[in-house]
Amino acid sequence: MTTIFNHEKDASRYVMSVDGLLVAIADYRLNGGSISFNHTFTQPAHRGKGYASQLVKFAMDDVEANTAKRVLPMCWYVAEWFDANPNRAELLSR
């Protein structure tokens, strides 16, 4: 199984592909010093496999490593991801 994560800056989204198939997307909007994650989607046939969690982790790692932005979790899934990963709360916008 080949898993590829990409940050598609021109489309304002992070994507995850498995064996060449797009399985999950996390859309965002830039707002000054913040990045608002407003929609996360996993293809129905691929739900329940932890793909969204892996993608959100990749996105948060990228935001932390490559920007000074703080995260606004407008999407319920991203908000729940932060609830499940309180050690990453330093990324949240206050």
C-alpha positions as CSV (number, residue, x, y, z in Angstrom):
1,M,0.0,0.0,0.0
2,T,1.4,3.4,-1.1
3,T,0.2,6.4,0.9
4,I,1.0,9.9,-0.4
5,F,0.1,13.2,1.4
6,N,0.2,16.5,-0.5
7,H,-0.3,20.1,0.3
8,E,-2.1,21.6,-2.7
9,K,-1.5,25.3,-1.9
10,D,-3.2,26.6,-5.1
11,A,-6.4,24.7,-4.1
12,S,-6.1,25.5,-0.4
13,R,-6.2,21.9,0.7
14,Y,-4.3,18.9,1.9
15,V,-5.0,15.6,0.2
16,M,-4.2,11.9,0.9
17,S,-4.0,9.3,-1.8
18,V,-3.7,5.5,-1.2
19,D,-2.5,3.4,-4.1
20,G,-3.2,6.3,-6.5
21,L,-6.8,6.9,-5.3
22,L,-7.7,10.2,-3.6
23,V,-9.2,9.1,-0.3
24,A,-9.3,12.2,1.9
25,I,-9.3,16.0,1.7
26,A,-8.9,18.8,4.3
27,D,-9.8,22.2,3.0
28,Y,-8.7,25.4,4.6
29,R,-8.8,29.2,4.3
30,L,-6.0,31.6,5.3
31,N,-7.1,34.5,7.6
32,G,-4.2,36.7,8.5
33,G,-2.3,34.9,11.2
34,S,-4.7,32.0,11.2
35,I,-5.5,29.0,9.1
36,S,-9.2,27.9,9.2
37,F,-9.8,24.2,8.5
38,N,-13.4,24.4,7.3
39,H,-14.0,21.0,5.7
40,T,-12.6,17.5,5.9
41,F,-13.9,14.7,3.7
42,T,-13.1,11.0,3.3
43,Q,-14.5,9.1,0.3
44,P,-17.4,6.9,1.6
45,A,-15.7,3.7,0.5
46,H,-12.7,4.6,2.6
47,R,-14.3,5.7,5.8
48,G,-13.5,4.0,9.1
49,K,-9.8,3.4,8.2
50,G,-8.3,6.3,10.0
51,Y,-7.4,8.2,6.9
52,A,-8.9,11.5,8.0
53,S,-6.9,11.4,11.2
54,Q,-3.7,10.7,9.3
55,L,-4.4,13.6,6.9
56,V,-5.2,16.1,9.7
57,K,-2.0,15.0,11.5
58,F,0.0,15.6,8.3
59,A,-1.7,19.0,7.9
60,M,-1.0,20.1,11.5
61,D,2.6,18.9,11.2
62,D,3.0,21.0,8.0
63,V,1.4,24.1,9.5
64,E,3.6,23.8,12.6
65,A,6.8,23.2,10.6
66,N,6.3,25.7,7.8
67,T,4.3,28.6,9.1
68,A,3.7,30.8,12.2
69,K,0.0,30.5,11.7
70,R,-2.5,29.3,14.4
71,V,-5.3,26.9,13.6
72,L,-9.0,27.6,13.7
73,P,-10.8,24.3,13.6
74,M,-14.1,25.3,11.9
75,C,-14.7,21.7,10.8
76,W,-16.1,19.4,13.4
77,Y,-13.7,16.7,12.5
78,V,-10.6,18.9,13.0
79,A,-12.1,20.1,16.3
80,E,-12.5,16.5,17.5
81,W,-9.0,15.7,16.3
82,F,-7.6,18.4,18.6
83,D,-9.8,17.1,21.5
84,A,-8.2,13.6,20.9
85,N,-4.7,15.2,20.6
86,P,-4.5,17.8,23.4
87,N,-0.7,17.8,23.1
88,R,-1.1,19.7,19.9
89,A,-3.3,22.5,21.5
90,E,-0.4,25.0,21.1
91,L,-1.4,25.2,17.4
92,L,-4.8,26.5,18.2
93,S,-5.8,30.1,17.8
94,R,-6.7,31.8,21.0
